[in-house]
Amino acid sequence: MSRLRIIVLDDDPTGSQTVHSCLLLTSWDIETLREALTDDSPLFFILTNTRSLDSQEARGVTREVCRNLKLALKDSRAIPIFASRSDSTLRGHYPIETDVMEEELGPFDAHFLIPAFIEAGRITRDSIHYQKVNQKDVPVHESEFARDPLFGYKNSFLPAYVQEKTEGRVRSQQVERFLLADLRKGCFDRLMGLTGNTCCVVDAENQQDLDRFAADSLAAVEKGKRFLFRCAASLLTSLAHLPPQPIPYDQMKYVVRDGKPGAIVAGSYVKKTTQQIGELLKMPGVIPVEVPVEKISSQREELYNGILLSVEQVHREGKTSVVYTSRMEKRFPDPQEQVSFGKGVSAFLASVVQNLPDTLGFLISKGGITSNDVLNKGLQLRASRVLGQIYPGCSVVCIPPDHPRFPKMPVVIFPGNVGDDRALALVYQRLTGLSNTPPRG
């Protein structure tokens, strides 16, 4: 077995959306990290959930994880490759997380921004990052994601994005650009020449581009180079070089516990999620349970009890509850208020998950921050294992068999910004075996 270990600090739980058979850690104590370093999989994820935190909290959590990693690695024979996995639409605490990783785990010869997420139509060409909208490549600074109240930005040209986010500490012209032509002819020699934590941005139009770059990067690491990757999920597929997932997506219905109905919890507020919920609610066997977010602080107990009663009744009827937050995004002038409100909503959904019926067959969690709280607080997991994907970009994890309430239950981690309008309905169909059932309405 190779001594290389890809260690991923993931700012929400969706970074495993292109891989399988690896561990997701929601705890990062030294003993848990040591166990992960000896696991059979070549990579594991540490779910820091920093995208839900303010900048100071994100810095503190990242530093704590890094310091524990240093101690866990002290007596290990593993050769670590570190990745900071974040959003393919450029949202997140950059450069805070990579700065802390350099301070605690470095020095690195270079760090690479590689936001391409091929499965979701996010590509980088000539150092400009695009998302696919209606079959057209649109620069991401023109998207709703660029207007995020916490992580907004003005540039899709990645060197300019770096300058913007580092507030000029790294100038656009200082950024090394790895273009498609560089990747396709091979860039090993150029990688070997990098020193001093050079900031680099990397193109990719398809998985083969990332495969080539990953192969050259791993060869350079074997020769002693130390690299840090700030990336979306697709690069991790290339670095890990895994075989096909053991359970095909169309066989995931067989891991549903006893063929029972499940539950769907949706906290993501982006437009794509709203459209997907609308299509899901046309399907047979699903019942909406809306959470009016404006009542969470003022009428929490009454709201909580009412939602649980509704979910229990739906489950007794052999149907699946769709517990979703009201679709209007609340914005606050103060970023701290925005973070605090988001935490409150996510914590409320996690508390609902804690008391879902224990005969549930499956759970779908929609949204990255929601999914982190579902795994960590709702299901109170220390670790879980990724079975694979049920839809491009959507992982299925299995709850350990010793869980007190939901042993071996599959949980789908469904990012807010993945899939077309029918994607959520299709995942539901694949879990329930209703693939050929037409929607209502």
N, C-alpha and C positions, 0 to 999 in steps of 0.2 A: 504494500500500500504506500502511495506517495506520501512524503512528509509535508507537502504543501497543504495548508489549511486556509481557506478563504473565510475570513471573519468579517461579517457584515453588521455594521451598526445601522439599523433601519429606523428612520424617523417616524414611520407608522408600519402596520403589519402587512402591507401589501407587496413588499419587495420580493417575496418568495413566489411571485405570480408567474414565473417562467421555469421553475425548478421543481424537484420532487425528492422525497425520501430524506430530507434534512430536518434538523431540529429548529424550532422557533423558541427562543428563550424569552420569557417575560420576567425572569429574575436574572440578576447578574452577579450573585455572590460568587466567591472564588471557587467553591466546590462545584457549583453548577457549571461554571466555565471550564473547569478541568474535565468534567464528564463530557462536555461537548467537544473538547479537543481530542478526546479518544474515541469519538463516535466513528462509525464506518463511513459516513458521508464526508465528502471533501469540503463541505461548507456548512456553516450554521449562521443563524440570524439572531441578533440581540435587539429586541424590540424596545427602543428607547422612548418612542412616542413623543419625541421632542417637537414635532410639528404642532402639537397642541399646547406647547409651553411658550412663555415669553423668552426673550433672548437670554436673560440672565439665568433662568431655570434651565434652558437648553444647554448653556455652557456648563453648568454645574453637573447635570446628569451625564453629559458626555465625558467630563473629566473623571467622574466616579467610575464609569464603565471602563475607561482606558486604564486607570490605575489598578483596578481589579484584574484586567486582562494582563497587565505587566506581571503581576504576581502569579497568575495562573500559568503564564507562559514560562515562568522562571525555570521550572524543572521539566519542561516539555521538550520533546525532540521535534515538535512541529516547526515548520518554516511558515510563518504567518504572512498572508497577503490581506491587507486591510482595505475595506470598502466602506464608504459612507453612502448608503443607498437613500435616494430622495426622489422627489416627484419629477416625472418626465415633462411636466409643464413649468419647471423651474421655480416652483414654490418651495420654501424651506429656509433653514438657518444657515445659509452660505454667506460668508466664509467662516462663521463662528465654529461650526462643527469640525471642519477641516483644520482650522487653526489650532483647536484644542488637541486634535489627534496628532498634529505635527509636534506640538509641545510635549505631549505625553508619550507618544509611541514612535516619534521620529528619532533622528532626522530622516527625511525622505529625499530622494533624488528629484522627484517630481510628483505633482498631483494632477490628475486628469479629470476634466469635466466631460462626461459622456452621457448626455440625457436621452439619447435615442431609445425609444421603446417601440420596437418594430411591431409587436402584436397589436398595439393601439394606434398605429399610423403616425407615430412621432419619429421624425427623422431629422438628421442634420446634414446639410449640404453647403459647401463653401463657408462653413462655420456659422451658418444661419440655421436656427432650430425652427422646425415646422410641426404643425399638427394637421392631420387630414380632416377636412370639413367638406362634406358633399363631394368627395373624390378629388378635392383640390388641396394642394399643400399651402397652408396659410401660416405666415410667421406668428409665433406664439404670442408676441407682444400685442397682437390684435385680438386675442382671445379674452374670454371672461376671466381666465386664470390670472392674467397679467394685472387685473384690477382687484385682485385679492386684497382685503383690507389690511392684512398683516404682511404679506409677502409680495406685494405688487412690484412691477418692474416696467421699464420702458424700452428695453432692447432685446431683440431676438438674435442679433449678431453676437455670438458668445464672448469674444474679446471685450466688446463694449459692455456686455452684461457683467463681466468680471470687474471691469473698472467701476461700473455703477455700484455693484454690491460691496466692493472693497473700499468705496469712497475715495478712489484714486490712488490707494496704496499700491495696487498693481495696475499699471497703465495698459490700455488696450494693445499698444504696440509691443509690450513686453511679453504678451501671451504667445506661446508656441502653438501653431495651428497644424494639426494633422488632417490633411484633406483626403478625399476619396482616392485620389491618384497615389498619395503616399501609402495608404493602407494596402492598396491593391498591388503595388510593386514590392511591398515589404519595408518595414521600418525598424528592423532590429538594430542596425548600426546607429540610427539616429537616437533610439531609445537608450542605447549604451552610453551615448554622449551627454545625457541629461544629468545635471547636478544642481544642488542648492534649492531643492523644492520648487523647481520651475513650474509655473502654471501652464497647463496645456489644455487645448480643447480638441475634440476628436469628432470627425464626421462619421456617419453611418447611414446608409440607405437600406440595408438589408442585414440579415443575420450573418451572412458570409463575410461582410465587411468587419463585423465585430469578431468573428472567428479568427480572421487573419490577424487583427490587432491583438487579440488575447493570446494567440500563439506566440507572437513576437514578444509580448510583454512577459509571458511566463518564461520564455527562453532567457530574457534579460534578468529576471528574478533569479533563475537558476545560476546565473553568472555573478550574482551578488548585488544587483540593483535593488533599491527599495522604493516602491511606488505606492501611492495612495490613490484610490479611485473614488471620485464623487460621481455616481452613476445612477441611471434608472435600472430596471430589472434585466433588460435584455443582455447587457454585458455579462451578468453573472452566469447566464446560460453558457456563454462561450468560455468563461474562465473555468467553470466546473466540469464542462465536457461530459455531461451525464448521458446515459443510455435512455431510450424511451421510457416514459413513466410506466410502472407496473400495472396500474389500473387505468384502462382507457377511459376517456371522458364519458363515453356512452354506456359504461358499465358502473358508473358511480351510484346508480340507484340501488345496487346490491350492497352498498355499505350503509344504507339508511337502516336505522335500528328497527327491526321487526316490521318493516314496511309502514311505519306509523306516519301520520302527518307531522309537519314541522312548524317552525315559526320563522318569520323574516323580520329583522329589525333594521330600520333605515334611518340614519342620522344625517347623511350627506345632504347638503342643501343645493348642490350645483344643478343647473338646468337639466343636464343629462339624466341625473337620478330622478328628477321629477317626471320626466318623460317616460323613464323606464317603469316607475311605479304605476303610472297611468296605464301602461300596457299590461303590467302584471295583474292589475285589478280587474281586467277583462277575462282572466282565466277562471275556469271552474275550480271550486274547492278552496278559494282564497277569500278571506273576509278582512276588510280594512278596519284598523284600530288606530285612529289618529291621535297624536299627542300634541295638543296646543301648547307650544313652547312658552308662550307668554304667561301661562298659569303655573309653570313649574316652581317658581319661587314663592308665589302667593298662595297657591292651593295644592301644594305638593302631595300631602297625605291623601286628600280626597281624590286627586287625579290618579295617583299611584294605585290606590285600591280599586278604583273603577276600571283601570286598564287591565289589572290582573284578573278581575272577575270576567271581563270580556274575553280575555285570552283563554281562560279555563273553560268557559262555555263553548267557545269555538273548537277547542281541542276535544271536548266531550262529543261534539257533533261530527268528529272525524275530519275536520277541515283545518286549514293553515291560516294563522293570523298574520297579517302584515301590519306590524307596529311601526308607524312612521311619523316623523315630526312634521308639523305644519310647514308648508312649503315656502313660506316667506322668510328670506334671510334677514335677520336683524343686524343692523350695523350700528356701531358706536363710535363717537369721535375719538375716544381714548383707546389705544390698542390693548391696554391692560383690562379694560372693561370687556372688550371683544373676546379676549382669551378666557376671562372668568366666566362669561356667559356660555361660551362653547364648552368649557369644562363642566358646567352645571347641567347642560343638556345631555352630554355624553354620560355623565355619572348617573343621571336619572335612567337612561336607557340600560345602563349596566345593572342598576338595581332591579329593573324589570326582569332582566335575564336571570338574575340570581334566583328568582322565584317562578320561572316558567315550569310547566308541568314536567315531572321527572320521567314521564313516558314519551317525551318528545322524540320524534324520529330523526330530525335534522334541524339545523339552524343556518340561516343565511344572514350574514352581517354586512350591511351596505354602508360603505364609507370607511376611510382609513382610521381616523381618530375613534370613531364608533367601534371599529373592530378591535382596536387595541384595548379599549375599556371592556369590551365583551370578553376577550380572552383573559385579561389580567384581573379585572374586578368582578365581572359578571360570573365567569366560570372559575375564577381563582386558580388559573393554571400556572405552574412553574415552567412547564415546557410542554410542547406538543410537536407532532411530526406531520410534515406536509406529505399528503398522498399523491398530489399532482394537481392538474388543472381540469376543471369541468367546462371551462370556456376560456378562450385566450385572455390571459391576464387575471383569471379568477382561481385562486388556490382552494383546495379542500384540505383541511387539517383534521386529524383524528384525535379526539380526546383520549388520554391514557385510560387503560382498562381499570385502574384502581380509583377512578374519580368517584366521589360519594354519590353523585346524582345522575350524571350523564356519561357513564362509561362507554367508550368506543363510539360516541356520537360524532358524526361528521359535521364540521362547521365550514361553510363557504365564506371565504374572505373576498368580498366583492368591492373593489375600489369605486369611489364616486365617479371617476372620470373615464371609465372603461366601458366599451361596448356600444352597440346601436340601441335604438329605442326598444327593441324586442329582447335584448340580452338577458335581462333579469327574468322575464317570463320563460325564456328558453332554459335557463339554469333550473328554475322551478320544475319545468317539464321533465328535464333529465333526471332530477332526483325522484320524481313521483312516477316516472314511466308514462307520462301523458303526452309523449312527443307528437303523437298524431291527432291530438285533440284540438279542434279549432277554438279560438278565443270566443268569449261571449261578446255580444254587442256588434 
